[in-house]
Amino acid sequence: MINARIIEAEEQQWRGEAEGLKVSLDAARLKFAQMDGIAARHRTVVQLGASRFADTAGRTVTTADHATPVLTTPPPSAAGDHDACRRHR
């Protein structure tokens, strides 16, 4: 749309209007490039070192040897110190 306005301004020899529209178009393109850069940085995953839910929660697994589910428990190191969490509240 703005390109059509630039063409019209050039055809009508409205040089100031054409230049102003070109400046606005360049500024808009720059702003979009900046926004794309910001969005790309926000898509980056940051590992916080926290345990995943699947690593810490018990879950039910059915094996070929057992007709009934077997409850698995998290490893002792993944259970964490719940008292330490309570102290920081």
Buried (B, 14 or more C-beta within 10 A) or exposed (E): EEEEBBEEBBEEEBEEBBEEBBEEBEEEEEEEEEEEEEEEEEEEEEEEEEBEEEEBEEEEEEEEEEEEEEEEEBEEEEEEEEEEEEEEE
